């Protein structure tokens, strides 16, 4: 059963999580929002497209960054709500470092709720031991630019 997740190691369970070691595996996690994942190395997100974010619309699984880094994400998208979108009641994101993330949101008409974050726009689960370094969120609302 370890080949179910498009050739990735693991079964997506607490005892045998899917192992994530590169950008392709990170993007392909979308199909398994209730699974367990473990990052096995630092991952540069230089080539990620804004349409790839969020990785999940609704995440209710466990993502253990194992102390590794997700870095170099530059995304301009009016719909992206961080990496995990909405983290549900059972969702857990832990032991992760986010470095050099620059997220730009366009809300030209002021119609979007301003709920943006590097990890998620909403969190009902648990986020623990997550650090953010050298990163910014910029929201364009008509003629006003808000930098967080």
N, C-alpha and C positions, 0 to 999 in steps of 0.2 A: 504493500500500500504506500510505500515511501515515494513512488513515482507519480502519485496522483496530482501533486502540486507542480505540474509542468516541469518535472525532472529535478525538483529541489529536494533536499534531504529533509527527513522528518515526516511526521504524520499530522501536525497541527494540534497536538494534544499538550496538556500541561507537562507530561512526562517525556514527550518526544515532539517538541515544537518544530515548526518549519524554520529552517535556517536561512537567514537573509544575509548575503555577502556582497551584493552588487546592485546597481541602479535598476536593472531589469527585474530582478527578483523583488525589489522594493515596490515597483510599479505594479507588478503582477499579484501583489497581496490583495488587491481590490476584490477579487472573487471570493475571498474567504474572510468576511468581516467578523466572524465569531471564533476564529482560530487563535492559536498561540503561536507567536513568532519570537525568534531570538536572533538578534543581529550579531554576526560573527567577526566583523571587521569594520573599520571606518569606511564610509561611503560618501564619495563626492557626487553631488547632484548637478554638476555643470551642464549636462545635456537634457535636463528634464524640461518638458514643455508645460506651460501653464494649464493646459487641458488635462494633464496628469494629476493635478491637484484639485481637490484633496485626494489622498490615496484611497480614502473611504468616504462615503457620504454618511454612513453610520457605522461606528466601530464599537463592537461589544466583546472584543477578544482581549488578548494580552500581548503587548509588545514590550519585550525586554531588550533594551539597547545594549546591555552588558557593559556599560561604561564607554561604548564606542561613540563616534561622532558621525552626524549627518551634516554635510557642509556644502557651501557654495551654491545655494539655490537662489536664483533670481527669476521671479515669476511676476508677470503683470497679467492680472485676470480679475474681472469683476465678480466672478462667482466663487473662486477658491476660498475656502475657509480653513486654512492651515493644512497640516499634513493629514490629520485624522478626521476632518470635518466635524462631526458630532460624536463625542465619546459617550456611549450609553451607560446605564447603571452598572453593568458588569465589566465595562471597559477599563483596562489598566494600561498606562504607558509609564515605563520606569527605566531608570539607569541609562539615560540618554543625554548626549550633549549636542546641542544645535549651534553651529558656528557659521558665521557669514551668510545668514539668510536675509534676503532683501525681497520683501513681498510688497507689491504695488497693486492697489485696488482702485478701480475707476467707478465712481458713483456720480456721474455727471449731473444727474437730475435729483440727487438726494433721496432716491427711492429705497435704497437698501438700509436695513438696520446696521448700524456700525458695531458689529460684533465680530471682531477679527482677532486671530491669534496665530502664533507660529505652530502650535500643536492642534488647536481646534477652535471653532467659533463658540461651541458650547461643550461643557464637561459636566456629566452627571456621575462619572466614574471616579477613578483614582489616577492622579498624576503624582509620581514621587521620584525624587532624585533626578530631576531634569534641569539641565543648565542651558542658558542661552548666552552666547558670546558674539560680539561684533555684528549685530543684526538689527534690522529696522523694518517697521511696517509703515507704509505711506499710503494714505487714503486721499484720493482726489474727489472732492465733492463740488462740482461746478467750478467756481473760481477760487475755492479754498483748498489748500493742501494741508492735511494733518499728518504729522510725523510722530510716531509713537516709539 
